[in-house]
């Protein structure tokens, strides 16, 4: 009989701990170009994110601003240099994959943890109100369009933070630096919970990026987490 604890440990090592891919070496010219583009993309994206977060729920400018922000992250991520999908080691060590299943499992796990945490803080107005405020764009706007934009932002952020910026930083410090920078970009929201969420998601996605050497797994993690919260968080908060 296979022990669930042993299975969990094996999965954790394969998905978050033991690197499979070594970071690809780039020429000095390519690295300089990547760092310049990443710096400009980060500056522009951070400014646009701060602007978008301050728009009132229902403001038509929110849609255009969010779409423009996703374009900035995506373009900067792709233009800065080569982007790799990555590979994953199956938990039993018998072959390789793209990290799709690992990404799905990690995304669902993150979503479950955040939904459980939201249910716990829902009765506390000081903690619940910021969560409700983040959902107002979906409540007062076109929910399907907001969902699409949420997905585009998730893809763009991973292409940039776990793609371009990760490669621009390089080395062992890439996980820490990209996680901190990603969390810092959410400070203008004024919601400490959003900053904390960004740090947690950034760390998990970054750890998976370090293992697989690519962005496919992190994109899947982020998409499941973002869209899952968008769809399910109103149910939890509405029922509190």
N, C-alpha and C positions, 0 to 999 in steps of 0.2 A: 504493500500500500504506500502510495506516494504522500509524503507529509505536506500539508498545505503551507506550513512555515518554510519548508525547504523549497517548495515551488515559488513562493513569494520572494525568498532570498535569491533564487536563481534568476527570476525575472528582474529583480532590482539591479543585480550586477550587470545583466545583459543590456538593460535599458538606460541605466543612469550612472554606472560606475566604471566599467571596464571599457576603455576606448578601443574601437575597432579600426577606425581610420586615423592615420597620422595626418596632421595639418600639411597641406600642400605648400611647397616652397614657391615663392614668387620672386621675380626679379626686383631689383631696387626701384626701377622706374615704375613697374606695375604697382608696387606697394605704396609709393609716394602718391600715385594717381588715386589709388583706392582711399588713402587717408584724406586727401584733399576733398574728394567727392563726398566721402562719409561725413566730414566736418561740415561742409556746406549743407548737405542733406539733413544733418542733425539740427543745425541752426534754423533752417527754414521749417522743418517739420515740427520742431519744438514750439516755434512762434505760432504756427498755424494751429497746433493742438491747443495751445493756451487760448487762442482766439475762439476756436470751436467750442471749447468747454464752457466759455462764458456766454454763449448765445442762449437766449431764453427758450424754453420748450415751446414748440410750435412755430418758431421763427423760420420762415422759408429759407433763410440764408444757411441754416444748419445743414441742409442736404448738400448744397453746393460746396460748403466749406469742408464737410466730412469727405466728400468725394475727392476734392482737391488734395486733402491731406493724404488720403490713400494713394493717390497718384504720386505724390512726393515720395512717400516711403517706397513704393514699388519701383519707380524710375531710379531713385538713388540706389536702391539695392541692386538693381540689374545693371546699371551703367557703371557702378564702381568697379566691377570686375566679375570674374566667373563665379557662378553660383552652382553648388553641387547638391544633389538630392540626398546623398549619403547612403550608407549601408548599415544594416543591423545584424548582429549575431543572434541567432535563435537561442533561446534560453538553455537548450540542451547541447548547444555547440555543434549541431549537425547541419551546417550550411549557413547561408546568408539570405537576408531579405532587405527590403527597403525601409523597414521600421514602421510600416503602416499599422500593423496590429499593435505594436508597442505604443505608437502614438495614440491610437484609439483608446487603449486601456489607460494610459496616463491621463488623457483628456477627460475620460469619464471619472477617473479617481479624483482629479482636481475639481471637477464640477460637483461631484458628490460632497466633497469636503466643504466647498464654499456654500452649497445649498444648506448643508447641515448647520454651518456656522451662521448663515443668514436666519435660519429658523430660531436659533438660540438668541440672537440679538434683536429679533423682530419685536418682542414685547418692550424693548427699551427705546423710547422715542429718540433719545440723543444719538443712538446708533442706527435706528431704523430710518429716520428722516433723510439722511444722506443717500441711503440706498434707494429710497423712493424718488428722490430728486434725480438720480441717474436714470431712472426709468421713464421720466416724464416725456422725453422726446418720442418714445415709442407710443405712450398713451395719448399724447396730444397731436401726434403726427401720423404719417403713413407707415404703419407698422411693417408691412412687407418691404418697403423701401429702406427703412431703418435696419431691418434684418440683413438686407443685401449689403448695405454700407458697413454694417458691423463685420460681416464676413470679409469684405475688401480690406478693411483696416487690419484685421487679424492677419491676413496674408501679407499685406504690406509691411507691417511691423516685424514679422518674422524674416522676410526677405532682407529688411534693413538691419535690424538689431542682431539677429542670429546668422545673417548672411554677410552683408557688407561690413558692418561695424565690427563684428566678431573677427573677420579676417584682417581688418585694419589694425585691430589691437594685437591679435595674435598671442601665442604663448599661453602659459598657464594662467595668466591674469585675465584672459578673455572672458571667462565665466563671471568673475567678480565684477569687472568693469562694465560689461554690457548689462548685467543685472542692475547695478547701481544707476547707470545712465538711464536705463529704461524706466526705473522707478522714479527718478528725479524729474523726468518729463511730465509726470502726472501731478506734480505738486501744485501747478496752477489751478487744478480742479478744486482745491480747497477741501477735498475729502480725504482724510487720513486713511480711511479704509481702501480707497482706490490706490493710493500709493503702496499700501501693504499688499494689496492684491497683485499689483504690477510686479512687486519684488518677488512674490512667491511664484507667479506664473513665469516670470523671466528666469528665475533660477531653475525651475523644473525643465522648461524648454531649453535653456542653455546647457543643462547637464546632459539632456538627450542629444543636443547638437554636438557636444564634446565627444560623446560616444560614437555617434553615427557619422560625423564629419559632414553633415548636410542639413538642409532646411526642411525637408519633406516631413519628417516626424514632428518637429516643432510647429509647423503650420497646422498639422492635424490636431495637435494638442490645443493650440490656441483657438482654432475654429470651433471645436467641440465645447471648450470652456466658454467662449464668448457667446456663441449662439445658444448654448444651453442655459446660460444665465438670462439671456434676453427673453427666452421663451418661458422659463420655469420660475424665475425669481418673482415675477408679479403674482404668480399663484401662491407662493409661500408668504409673501408680504401681505397680499390681499386677504389671506385667510387668518392673519394674526389678529 
